[in-house]
Amino acid sequence: MELLGLALAVWMSICFYASVDGYPSGKVREACTSMIPCHGSSPQLSPEHTITVNVTEFKPGDKIEVYLSGPDFEGFFIQARDAEHLDSPAVGSFMLVDRRFSQLLTCGRTKNSAVSHTSKAKKKYIKVYWIAPGVAPKHVQFLATVVKKYKIFWVRIPGPIVSQPNAPSPTTPLYTTSETISTSHLVSYLSKPFNASSCGSMKFCIRNPANCDPESASCFFLSFQREKSSVFIEMSGPSNGYLAFALSHDQWMGGDDAYLCVNEDYHVHVSAANLKGRSPPVLDSENALEDVSWRLVDGLLQCSFRRSVRLPAYKGRFNLDASYYIFLADGEASEGGLIHKHRHQPLITTGIYNVTGLPQDIGGSRSPRIIKAHGALMFVAWITTVSIGVIVARFFKPVWSHSFLFGKEMWFQVHRMLMLTTVMLTSISFILPFIYRGGWSQQAGFHPYLGCTVMALTIFQPLMAGFRPSRHAPRRQLFNWFHWSTGTTARILAVVTMFLGMDLPALDLPDPWDTYTLIGFVAWHVAIELLLEIHSYCLIHKVEVIEDDRVQILQSLTSAEAEGFLFKQVVLTVYVCGNIVFLIAFLAAINQI
């Protein structure tokens, strides 16, 4: 390695004094051995760019995905070398994915053994394939030189090591061109996704959806594995911004111990933080995390790290051998690593858990149970009981006028029972969000305002019904009009309020099926009412012609509608069954979140 260092120094000295303009076209064969661009300046020491691969093992002939990513860069140069002899020639060959930004070069006797840029156009991400040679070293390491600007570049950035099966670990330490990589707080790059096979046996895991595979593009995954006095933590999920989890003494944000993996220009920063109320997290200035690794591929952000079970020297870090609620959130991150509010309600465990205790494989919920109950009760009230009660009063008064229940006409008793049930369910449901929030929500848009209006109309309607005039009183028509208009207004506003509430963060139902379910119900209800209206219209206008007197006698509403008794019974039965189907679909959607 001393000879290598001397050779690099001599080469850099020549470059510094050579009259060259660099290699904007990417034809950098002169740099095959040293990988140093002749730009007349010294390389940077701390790399901003990373190399990742999709496997950790290879056999001759295997094709391995190689990724180079990071902040905007103009030029690059990638090789694979014997990990135990980094001064040896390049091994293997490459295949291109996008010829607009990358090209193949031949270094030494090996054709296509390096990849470089085609122009100075800015890039954030390069993907190529490496083909393992027939005769290959036991361990191969990927190296990259990256040019951000003419005078700003990094040389031989060390990438991951891939090994042949059953090969012993490499014995030679890895070097950059200027210094050895520090072993304290080492950041490495995951070469493959996490595995959930040990969940419940060796790892404490949280998965959403339940039992999902961490390799899936829709799976949020968090695992804890105790190893003596430390815990190894893995976090994965679909995010281009950040992933975070927090340990909390309750189910509210604030005063929590949080850990974030933030994607900043294709480089992931992993850090601990403190949560204070709903303010942005305060990052810990002291790094208590070790063995940090990360991976970005196909929209998945994955990171892992280790921390001690107890960290008495670090303020705000919780002991991991106690029980907590666990939050798992994701969201967007802007330039500079600034994170924004999570896109939807965080996943929260339903109870407190000790992650260093008995391994478990659990799920969580993105909606608190009390908010689920709020949505379910409102749906039962305004999709089931109100709708059936309105149909009964509107179309079954003539049919059931001669049937009595507890001394009153049956249609009236059924209607009253359903409407009082609606008032009771709405009142209970109305209180639940205030209990959950501890007051008024400023972030729910028009939903709470319309909800309060519906609640007021719901209370006013039975109060008004208690003062209705007798059937033949002069003011009965006025009462009927007010009773109908108040009820109809409440129903319309209730449906609008439910549409607005389904996409709120606290009850973020799965799109687009939540909207389709409610639209389907509205269409179903309108269709049934139109069918019964048409049926009633046909009966009312049925005439009997008395030839002797040549008089057309319009049948009475009561007798005409009584003739359609069987038809209405069938329609009501079908309508009730349909409402139950919509109710089950909605409750199933609530149960999934």
Disulfide bonds with the S-S distance in Angstrom:
Cys15-Cys38 2.17
Cys32-Cys107 1.97
Cys199-Cys205 2.05
Cys212-Cys219 1.97
Cys261-Cys303 1.81
